[in-house]
Amino acid sequence: MGAAVAFVGGLFSFGAGAAFAAGGTAFAGWVAGATFGGTLLGGLAVKLLTSVAVSALSAAMAAEPPQGGGITISVTAHGEQQPETIILGRYATAGQAISAPYSHGSSNRHLTQIVELCSAPGAKLERVQMGDEWLELGSVPHEDYGRPVVDGKYEGRIWVKYYDGTQTEADPYLRSKYGEHDDRPWAADMIGAGLCYAILTFKYDQEDLPQVPNYRFEMLGIPLYDIRKDSTAGGLGPQRLNDPATWVATENPVVICWNLMRGIPLPGGEVYGGNIADLRQLPRALWVAAMNRADVQVKRQDGKTEATYRAGLEIALNQPPAAALEEFLKAASATIADLGYGWGIVAGPPALPVYSFSDDDIIVSRKQELDPFPALQDTYNAISAKFPDPEHFWETKEAPQRTNALWEASDVFGRRMASLSLPAVPYPRQVQRLMRAWLEDERRFRRHVIALPPDSAHVELVDTMDWGSVRNGYDGKDFTPYEILEDPRTGIRQFSLRERDPNDYSWQPGFELPMPPGPARPAPIVPADVSGFDAQAVILTDSEGNQRMAGIRLVWNPELIAEGLRWELRFAGSTEIVLRGDIQNISAGSLMLYQGILPSTNYEVHARLIKKRRTAWTSWRYVRTHDIRLGSHDVDFEEIKQDVRLDIDALEEWAGGSGDAQRALRDEIAAVRDSLAEMDFSIYSAHEKLRQEMVVEAANSRAAFLEEVDVAVSGTEAVALRVTTLDVTVGENTGKIAEESLVRAREDNALATDITTVKTALGNKANASTVQSLTTRVGKTEDGLEAQADATTRVEARTNRASASGLLRVNATASSDGALTRIAISAQAEADGTNQTASLFIEAGSDGTNQILAVADRFAIANGRGANAARQVPFVVNDGQVYMDRAFIKHADIDTLWIKDGAVGTWWSVNGASLTVSVSYPARLLVMTSARIAGRSGGWSVDYQLNQNGSQADFITFSVSPYTWTFSSFRSFNVPAGTHDFSQSFSGDQDAISQQRMLVLGMYR
């Protein structure tokens, strides 16, 4: 403290925000190292006279904080110009985006946002708000994304990973997903040491998460030192001033103020706050008393208790530390004073009196003043306050206004409302306690200036004095000095006093006014249902009424409001979806499904609405399709046959081109040989050649062997070539075996081929040959990669009268356009102008097509093995006709059926009175019945009845002679496909009826 003010004390309440001027700046954006001594008092000491003495309420109203009554960062901030922040106590923040969002996954479905929450280490993430609800995070983290949301509409859609500033390496998830990002790679040194930050991962969902909701994080601030919990500093506990690892987070506003006065260490060695090194400037007794006062438990109306004063705030580090200190002092209803040797503090009500005096003690020769009433503009009789309410997602809320009808009636100006902003008090009941105490304290109007003798020397600015005054009618009234001026020669002290009453701060649960109820947890959104949804089996008919196809009709309430309807179909009892689709025309009320629907099949189908809110799948609806198969109406056989003809022509051309392909390969081998023979150094930089040759001759006979091997390379090509020939001649008769092999690799392609030719001839009268080629190619084209393999074997035999040939070719090709495999087997014979060919082609493509085509006058399937086996030939195609010995056909659609008369029939019989028959098609049935009727003396009469499906179909009354006889009946019926029940009955004595028989003969129509 400077000498000029050695004997002058000043009282600094929390409202005098302008008094706390910041010192220097540690570096751009962070105000650090500011002190509360020196110039602080010098600017105010001359102003703190009776005329400017302020109540706690007036002090609280002195300056509106930048954030008003709300939280510091309510919406996530973006941009590099945002100030760093720290969180003290319990508070919420939307954070600051560290970088622009990233995205990954199919269609960039996953969005990643990295948000800084606190610019100093150790803050704890308590909970996360998304939209209008607090998230429930699971305890088992995802290996990359962190803790998942496990309840509500965001389950499986949002993950949160949190770092508390003690991390020593970059996040592996960000490194793996975005370490190679084109514009903003997440480098290994992007650790965020000393920073608390969260990684949010959002998985896009059209209904549940179409966009990123607003979010906030509730935090328990960074650890702070509490002198009461340090056993080496007169307290009790493990905390140590020089070991921040022992500190813990706190909501005690006085503890927070103490740390701000001393200075809060920041990453990089900077300090935010007073930077007081000598702790004697923070008198332990005064500060511990205020800390303990803040922790005193007070009863609530609901029967619970809570600490009297708590606080939390997010501080922008470009703000003067004094501004932050001011808000925490408000939270504790605290007054801070420069005592000359240090900073004193008192929290809440005035302390017990340390000095009592009467009118006789006042030095009447010195200055005396009385101000019984403040100015009109400084008088209030009602109070309101804004504060951030955690129960309302930390939105700014108005506390219930506190008024007093008696005060309003006594004040000539009526109601005068004091409006406060308490951003550091996110506790609704504490806000009410502060409001009541400040308003009651505000009504203590009296201000005095008096002089007292030297025995008052121990009284300090944070103390309370007791005055008994007959003249003023005071019976031990409490006063607090807000200015003390001491005469160093006489020791007489001049006090500026303000009236106080500790009862203003007493609180009863009944004082609590009703608070607006917090928002109820959002009721679970009832997913929109598809009312009236069902599935029905239907039949598609043509204009002539022919049943063409089985289908399913989906129906729903056409009055539904939605963007569309989504459906899925599966086989009954299965979990695999076989068909799915959408329809936008909800008002249609139905949808016909035919494509992909199988006949006589059990299906299950469900549906859900397409809306901009959550919808739910209906339960599975069972439906069985009708047994409607493809018939002649559905198949154009002429078109199919024409397609087959065209395919055969194309495949024959492909197979016949194998000779051209082999010749092209030979030409390529010859070109390489010529190039090597001429040693074209413009192509090859190195070349080696090996040649072996043997020739023997005698008379008109000759035998020769030749082998040539060439290898050559250049900077972009390597080639190896081998040609081997065995050649014999006797007169005009010859024989030859030649093998030509080429292997070549270039920068963008490679080729390997081997051609073997075996050939004999008797002059020009007869010859025979076989040619086998094996070739593989791979290469890069403008459209992508391509690979091809081909194997061809050709055999030929010719005389001057006839010729025969055979071919086997296999080719496989894979490219960016797809894959195709072809196999051709062909046999050809010609003699005396007659030419016959038989071929078999097999083809399969990745486009979903495949076929086997046979070209022959006769095609048959036979069984039986061995040379003398009795072979059966159950299936023959001969000259365009199909012959089958026996066939089992489950379903047949026949345009014209020629069948031998009576060739199709069936019959049923039973020794009894009833018979059930089933026919698959309309039929004509002949029903024959019989029974033995016992005779009686004199004869008797009997009624006979034949029933069809429970209805009478025939009725006969006949007489029975005295002799036993047999009754017979014949009746024909035309019946539709289905099940039919027939039964016979007789009247009279049933014991006389025996040996009942029924026979049904059926013929399909």
GIWO-V310591 format. One record per residue. RES is the residue in one small letter. BURIAL is I if it has 16 or more other ideal C-beta (glycine too) atoms within 10 Angstrom, else O. Layout:
res->RES burial->BURIAL
res->RES burial->BURIAL
//
This chain:
res->m burial->I
res->g burial->O
res->a burial->O
res->a burial->O
res->v burial->I
res->a burial->O
res->f burial->O
res->v burial->I
res->g burial->I
res->g burial->I
res->l burial->I
res->f burial->I
res->s burial->I
res->f burial->I
res->g burial->I
res->a burial->I
res->g burial->I
res->a burial->O
res->a burial->I
res->f burial->I
res->a burial->O
res->a burial->I
res->g burial->I
res->g burial->O
res->t burial->O
res->a burial->I
res->f burial->O
res->a burial->O
res->g burial->O
res->w burial->I
res->v burial->I
res->a burial->I
res->g burial->I
res->a burial->I
res->t burial->I
res->f burial->I
res->g burial->I
res->g burial->O
res->t burial->O
res->l burial->I
res->l burial->I
res->g burial->O
res->g burial->O
res->l burial->I
res->a burial->I
res->v burial->O
res->k burial->O
res->l burial->I
res->l burial->O
res->t burial->I
res->s burial->O
res->v burial->O
res->a burial->I
res->v burial->I
res->s burial->I
res->a burial->I
res->l burial->I
res->s burial->I
res->a burial->I
res->a burial->I
res->m burial->I
res->a burial->O
res->a burial->I
res->e burial->O
res->p burial->I
res->p burial->O
res->q burial->I
res->g burial->O
res->g burial->I
res->g burial->I
res->i burial->I
res->t burial->I
res->i burial->I
res->s burial->I
res->v burial->O
res->t burial->I
res->a burial->I
res->h burial->O
res->g burial->O
res->e burial->O
res->q burial->O
res->q burial->O
res->p burial->I
res->e burial->I
res->t burial->I
res->i burial->I
res->i burial->I
res->l burial->I
res->g burial->I
res->r burial->I
res->y burial->I
res->a burial->I
res->t burial->I
res->a burial->I
res->g burial->I
res->q burial->I
res->a burial->I
res->i burial->I
res->s burial->I
res->a burial->O
res->p burial->O
res->y burial->I
res->s burial->O
res->h burial->O
res->g burial->O
res->s burial->O
res->s burial->O
res->n burial->O
res->r burial->O
res->h burial->I
res->l burial->I
res->t burial->I
res->q burial->I
res->i burial->I
res->v burial->I
res->e burial->I
res->l burial->I
res->c burial->I
res->s burial->I
res->a burial->I
res->p burial->I
res->g burial->I
res->a burial->I
res->k burial->I
res->l burial->I
res->e burial->O
res->r burial->O
res->v burial->I
res->q burial->I
res->m burial->I
res->g burial->O
res->d burial->O
res->e burial->I
res->w burial->I
res->l burial->I
res->e burial->O
res->l burial->I
res->g burial->I
res->s burial->O
res->v burial->O
res->p burial->O
res->h burial->O
res->e burial->O
res->d burial->I
res->y burial->I
res->g burial->I
res->r burial->I
res->p burial->I
res->v burial->I
res->v burial->O
res->d burial->O
res->g burial->I
res->k burial->I
res->y burial->I
res->e burial->O
res->g burial->O
res->r burial->I
res->i burial->I
res->w burial->I
res->v burial->I
res->k burial->I
res->y burial->I
res->y burial->I
res->d burial->I
res->g burial->I
res->t burial->O
res->q burial->I
res->t burial->O
res->e burial->O
res->a burial->I
res->d burial->I
res->p burial->O
res->y burial->I
res->l burial->I
res->r burial->I
res->s burial->O
res->k burial->I
res->y burial->I
res->g burial->O
res->e burial->O
res->h burial->O
res->d burial->O
res->d burial->O
res->r burial->O
res->p burial->O
res->w burial->I
res->a burial->O
res->a burial->O
res->d burial->O
res->m burial->I
res->i burial->O
res->g burial->I
res->a burial->O
res->g burial->I
res->l burial->I
res->c burial->I
res->y burial->I
res->a burial->I
res->i burial->I
res->l burial->I
res->t burial->I
res->f burial->I
res->k burial->I
res->y burial->I
res->d burial->O
res->q burial->O
res->e burial->I
res->d burial->I
res->l burial->I
res->p burial->O
res->q burial->O
res->v burial->I
res->p burial->O
res->n burial->O
res->y burial->I
res->r burial->I
res->f burial->I
res->e burial->I
res->m burial->I
res->l burial->I
res->g burial->I
res->i burial->I
res->p burial->I
res->l burial->I
res->y burial->I
res->d burial->I
res->i burial->I
res->r burial->I
res->k burial->I
res->d burial->I
res->s burial->O
res->t burial->O
res->a burial->I
res->g burial->O
res->g burial->O
res->l burial->O
res->g burial->O
res->p burial->O
res->q burial->I
res->r burial->I
res->l burial->O
res->n burial->O
res->d burial->O
res->p burial->I
res->a burial->O
res->t burial->I
res->w burial->I
res->v burial->O
res->a burial->I
res->t burial->I
res->e burial->I
res->n burial->I
res->p burial->I
res->v burial->I
res->v burial->I
res->i burial->I
res->c burial->I
res->w burial->I
res->n burial->I
res->l burial->I
res->m burial->I
res->r burial->I
res->g burial->I
res->i burial->I
res->p burial->I
res->l burial->I
res->p burial->O
res->g burial->O
res->g burial->O
res->e burial->I
res->v burial->I
res->y burial->I
res->g burial->I
res->g burial->I
res->n burial->I
res->i burial->I
res->a burial->O
res->d burial->O
res->l burial->I
res->r burial->O
res->q burial->I
res->l burial->I
res->p burial->I
res->r burial->I
res->a burial->O
res->l burial->I
res->w burial->I
res->v burial->I
res->a burial->I
res->a burial->I
res->m burial->I
res->n burial->O
res->r burial->I
res->a burial->I
res->d burial->I
res->v burial->O
res->q burial->O
res->v burial->I
res->k burial->O
res->r burial->O
res->q burial->O
res->d burial->O
res->g burial->O
res->k burial->O
res->t burial->O
res->e burial->O
res->a burial->O
res->t burial->I
res->y burial->I
res->r burial->I
res->a burial->I
res->g burial->I
res->l burial->I
res->e burial->I
res->i burial->I
res->a burial->I
res->l burial->I
res->n burial->O
res->q burial->I
res->p burial->O
res->p burial->I
res->a burial->I
res->a burial->I
res->a burial->I
res->l burial->I
res->e burial->I
res->e burial->I
res->f burial->I
res->l burial->I
res->k burial->I
res->a burial->I
res->a burial->I
res->s burial->I
res->a burial->I
res->t burial->I
res->i burial->I
res->a burial->I
res->d burial->I
res->l burial->I
res->g burial->I
res->y burial->O
res->g burial->I
res->w burial->I
res->g burial->I
res->i burial->I
res->v burial->I
res->a burial->I
res->g burial->I
res->p burial->I
res->p burial->I
res->a burial->I
res->l burial->O
res->p burial->I
res->v burial->O
res->y burial->I
res->s burial->O
res->f burial->I
res->s burial->O
res->d burial->O
res->d burial->O
res->d burial->I
res->i burial->I
res->i burial->O
res->v burial->O
res->s burial->O
res->r burial->O
res->k burial->O
res->q burial->O
res->e burial->O
res->l burial->O
res->d burial->O
res->p burial->O
res->f burial->O
res->p burial->I
res->a burial->O
res->l burial->O
res->q burial->O
res->d burial->I
res->t burial->I
res->y burial->I
res->n burial->I
res->a burial->I
res->i burial->I
res->s burial->O
res->a burial->I
res->k burial->I
res->f burial->I
res->p burial->I
res->d burial->I
res->p burial->I
res->e burial->O
res->h burial->O
res->f burial->I
res->w burial->I
res->e burial->O
res->t burial->I
res->k burial->I
res->e burial->O
res->a burial->I
res->p burial->I
res->q burial->O
res->r burial->I
res->t burial->O
res->n burial->I
res->a burial->O
res->l burial->O
res->w burial->I
res->e burial->O
res->a burial->O
res->s burial->O
res->d burial->O
res->v burial->O
res->f burial->O
res->g burial->O
res->r burial->O
res->r burial->I
res->m burial->O
res->a burial->I
res->s burial->O
res->l burial->I
res->s burial->I
res->l burial->I
res->p burial->I
res->a burial->I
res->v burial->I
res->p burial->I
res->y burial->I
res->p burial->I
res->r burial->I
res->q burial->I
res->v burial->I
res->q burial->I
res->r burial->I
res->l burial->I
res->m burial->I
res->r burial->I
res->a burial->I
res->w burial->I
res->l burial->I
res->e burial->I
res->d burial->I
res->e burial->I
res->r burial->I
res->r burial->I
res->f burial->O
res->r burial->I
res->r burial->I
res->h burial->I
res->v burial->I
res->i burial->I
res->a burial->I
res->l burial->I
res->p burial->O
res->p burial->O
res->d burial->O
res->s burial->I
res->a burial->O
res->h burial->O
res->v burial->I
res->e burial->I
res->l burial->I
res->v burial->I
res->d burial->I
res->t burial->I
res->m burial->I
res->d burial->I
res->w burial->I
res->g burial->O
res->s burial->I
res->v burial->O
res->r burial->O
res->n burial->O
res->g burial->O
res->y burial->I
res->d burial->O
res->g burial->O
res->k burial->I
res->d burial->I
res->f burial->I
res->t burial->I
res->p burial->I
res->y burial->I
res->e burial->I
res->i burial->I
res->l burial->I
res->e burial->I
res->d burial->O
res->p burial->O
res->r burial->O
res->t burial->O
res->g burial->O
res->i burial->I
res->r burial->I
res->q burial->I
res->f burial->I
res->s burial->I
res->l burial->I
res->r burial->I
res->e burial->I
res->r burial->I
res->d burial->O
res->p burial->O
res->n burial->O
res->d burial->I
res->y burial->I
res->s burial->O
res->w burial->I
res->q burial->O
res->p burial->O
res->g burial->O
res->f burial->O
res->e burial->I
res->l burial->O
res->p burial->O
res->m burial->I
res->p burial->O
res->p burial->O
res->g burial->O
res->p burial->O
res->a burial->O
res->r burial->O
res->p burial->O
res->a burial->O
res->p burial->O
res->i burial->O
res->v burial->O
res->p burial->O
res->a burial->I
res->d burial->I
res->v burial->I
res->s burial->O
res->g burial->O
res->f burial->I
res->d burial->O
res->a burial->I
res->q burial->O
res->a burial->I
res->v burial->I
res->i burial->O
res->l burial->O
res->t burial->O
res->d burial->O
res->s burial->O
res->e burial->O
res->g burial->O
res->n burial->O
res->q burial->O
res->r burial->I
res->m burial->I
res->a burial->I
res->g burial->I
res->i burial->I
res->r burial->O
res->l burial->I
res->v burial->O
res->w burial->I
res->n burial->O
res->p burial->O
res->e burial->O
res->l burial->I
res->i burial->O
res->a burial->I
res->e burial->O
res->g burial->O
res->l burial->I
res->r burial->I
res->w burial->I
res->e burial->I
res->l burial->I
res->r burial->I
res->f burial->O
res->a burial->O
res->g burial->O
res->s burial->O
res->t burial->O
res->e burial->O
res->i burial->O
res->v burial->O
res->l burial->O
res->r burial->O
res->g burial->O
res->d burial->O
res->i burial->I
res->q burial->O
res->n burial->O
res->i burial->I
res->s burial->O
res->a burial->O
res->g burial->O
res->s burial->O
res->l burial->I
res->m burial->O
res->l burial->I
res->y burial->O
res->q burial->O
res->g burial->O
res->i burial->I
res->l burial->O
res->p burial->O
res->s burial->O
res->t burial->I
res->n burial->O
res->y burial->I
res->e burial->I
res->v burial->I
res->h burial->I
res->a burial->I
res->r burial->I
res->l burial->I
res->i burial->I
res->k burial->I
res->k burial->O
res->r burial->O
res->r burial->I
res->t burial->I
res->a burial->O
res->w burial->O
res->t burial->I
res->s burial->O
res->w burial->O
res->r burial->I
res->y burial->O
res->v burial->I
res->r burial->O
res->t burial->I
res->h burial->I
res->d burial->O
res->i burial->I
res->r burial->I
res->l burial->O
res->g burial->I
res->s burial->O
res->h burial->O
res->d burial->O
res->v burial->O
res->d burial->O
res->f burial->O
res->e burial->O
res->e burial->O
res->i burial->O
res->k burial->O
res->q burial->O
res->d burial->O
res->v burial->O
res->r burial->O
res->l burial->O
res->d burial->O
res->i burial->O
res->d burial->O
res->a burial->O
res->l burial->I
res->e burial->I
res->e burial->O
res->w burial->I
res->a burial->I
res->g burial->O
res->g burial->O
res->s burial->I
res->g burial->O
res->d burial->O
res->a burial->I
res->q burial->I
res->r burial->O
res->a burial->O
res->l burial->I
res->r burial->I
res->d burial->O
res->e burial->O
res->i burial->I
res->a burial->O
res->a burial->O
res->v burial->I
res->r burial->I
res->d burial->O
res->s burial->I
res->l burial->I
res->a burial->O
res->e burial->O
res->m burial->O
res->d burial->O
res->f burial->O
res->s burial->O
res->i burial->I
res->y burial->I
res->s burial->O
res->a burial->O
res->h burial->I
res->e burial->O
res->k burial->O
res->l burial->O
res->r burial->O
res->q burial->O
res->e burial->O
res->m burial->O
res->v burial->O
res->v burial->O
res->e burial->O
res->a burial->O
res->a burial->O
res->n burial->O
res->s burial->O
res->r burial->O
res->a burial->O
res->a burial->O
res->f burial->O
res->l burial->O
res->e burial->O
res->e burial->I
res->v burial->O
res->d burial->I
res->v burial->I
res->a burial->I
res->v burial->O
res->s burial->I
res->g burial->O
res->t burial->O
res->e burial->O
res->a burial->O
res->v burial->I
res->a burial->I
res->l burial->I
res->r burial->I
res->v burial->I
res->t burial->I
res->t burial->I
res->l burial->O
res->d burial->I
res->v burial->I
res->t burial->I
res->v burial->O
res->g burial->O
res->e burial->O
res->n burial->O
res->t burial->I
res->g burial->O
res->k burial->I
res->i burial->O
res->a burial->I
res->e burial->I
res->e burial->I
res->s burial->I
res->l burial->I
res->v burial->I
res->r burial->I
res->a burial->I
res->r burial->O
res->e burial->O
res->d burial->O
res->n burial->O
res->a burial->O
res->l burial->I
res->a burial->I
res->t burial->I
res->d burial->I
res->i burial->I
res->t burial->I
res->t burial->I
res->v burial->I
res->k burial->I
res->t burial->I
res->a burial->I
res->l burial->O
res->g burial->O
res->n burial->O
res->k burial->O
res->a burial->O
res->n burial->I
res->a burial->I
res->s burial->I
res->t burial->I
res->v burial->I
res->q burial->I
res->s burial->I
res->l burial->O
res->t burial->I
res->t burial->I
res->r burial->O
res->v burial->I
res->g burial->O
res->k burial->O
res->t burial->O
res->e burial->O
res->d burial->O
res->g burial->O
res->l burial->O
res->e burial->I
res->a burial->O
res->q burial->I
res->a burial->I
res->d burial->I
res->a burial->I
res->t burial->I
res->t burial->I
res->r burial->I
res->v burial->I
res->e burial->I
res->a burial->I
res->r burial->I
res->t burial->O
res->n burial->O
res->r burial->O
res->a burial->O
res->s burial->O
res->a burial->I
res->s burial->I
res->g burial->O
res->l burial->I
res->l burial->I
res->r burial->I
res->v burial->O
res->n burial->I
res->a burial->I
res->t burial->I
res->a burial->I
res->s burial->I
res->s burial->O
res->d burial->O
res->g burial->O
res->a burial->O
res->l burial->I
res->t burial->I
res->r burial->I
res->i burial->I
res->a burial->I
res->i burial->I
res->s burial->I
res->a burial->O
res->q burial->I
res->a burial->O
res->e burial->O
res->a burial->O
res->d burial->O
res->g burial->O
res->t burial->O
res->n burial->O
res->q burial->O
res->t burial->O
res->a burial->O
res->s burial->I
res->l burial->I
res->f burial->I
res->i burial->I
res->e burial->I
res->a burial->I
res->g burial->O
res->s burial->O
res->d burial->O
res->g burial->O
res->t burial->O
res->n burial->O
res->q burial->O
res->i burial->O
res->l burial->I
res->a burial->O
res->v burial->I
res->a burial->O
res->d burial->O
res->r burial->O
res->f burial->O
res->a burial->O
res->i burial->O
res->a burial->O
res->n burial->O
res->g burial->O
res->r burial->O
res->g burial->O
res->a burial->O
res->n burial->O
res->a burial->O
res->a burial->O
res->r burial->O
res->q burial->O
res->v burial->O
res->p burial->O
res->f burial->O
res->v burial->O
res->v burial->I
res->n burial->O
res->d burial->O
res->g burial->O
res->q burial->O
res->v burial->O
res->y burial->O
res->m burial->O
res->d burial->O
res->r burial->O
res->a burial->O
res->f burial->O
res->i burial->O
res->k burial->O
res->h burial->O
res->a burial->O
res->d burial->O
res->i burial->O
res->d burial->O
res->t burial->O
res->l burial->O
res->w burial->O
res->i burial->O
res->k burial->O
res->d burial->O
res->g burial->O
res->a burial->O
res->v burial->O
res->g burial->O
res->t burial->O
res->w burial->O
res->w burial->I
res->s burial->O
res->v burial->O
res->n burial->O
res->g burial->O
res->a burial->I
res->s burial->O
res->l burial->I
res->t burial->O
res->v burial->I
res->s burial->O
res->v burial->I
res->s burial->O
res->y burial->O
res->p burial->O
res->a burial->I
res->r burial->O
res->l burial->I
res->l burial->O
res->v burial->I
res->m burial->O
res->t burial->I
res->s burial->O
res->a burial->I
res->r burial->O
res->i burial->I
res->a burial->O
res->g burial->O
res->r burial->O
res->s burial->O
res->g burial->O
res->g burial->O
res->w burial->I
res->s burial->O
res->v burial->I
res->d burial->O
res->y burial->I
res->q burial->O
res->l burial->I
res->n burial->I
res->q burial->I
res->n burial->O
res->g burial->O
res->s burial->O
res->q burial->O
res->a burial->O
res->d burial->I
res->f burial->O
res->i burial->O
res->t burial->O
res->f burial->O
res->s burial->O
res->v burial->I
res->s burial->O
res->p burial->O
res->y burial->O
res->t burial->O
res->w burial->O
res->t burial->O
res->f burial->I
res->s burial->O
res->s burial->O
res->f burial->O
res->r burial->O
res->s burial->O
res->f burial->I
res->n burial->O
res->v burial->I
res->p burial->O
res->a burial->O
res->g burial->O
res->t burial->O
res->h burial->I
res->d burial->O
res->f burial->I
res->s burial->I
res->q burial->I
res->s burial->O
res->f burial->I
res->s burial->O
res->g burial->O
res->d burial->O
res->q burial->O
res->d burial->O
res->a burial->I
res->i burial->I
res->s burial->O
res->q burial->O
res->q burial->I
res->r burial->I
res->m burial->I
res->l burial->O
res->v burial->I
res->l burial->I
res->g burial->I
res->m burial->O
res->y burial->O
res->r burial->O
//
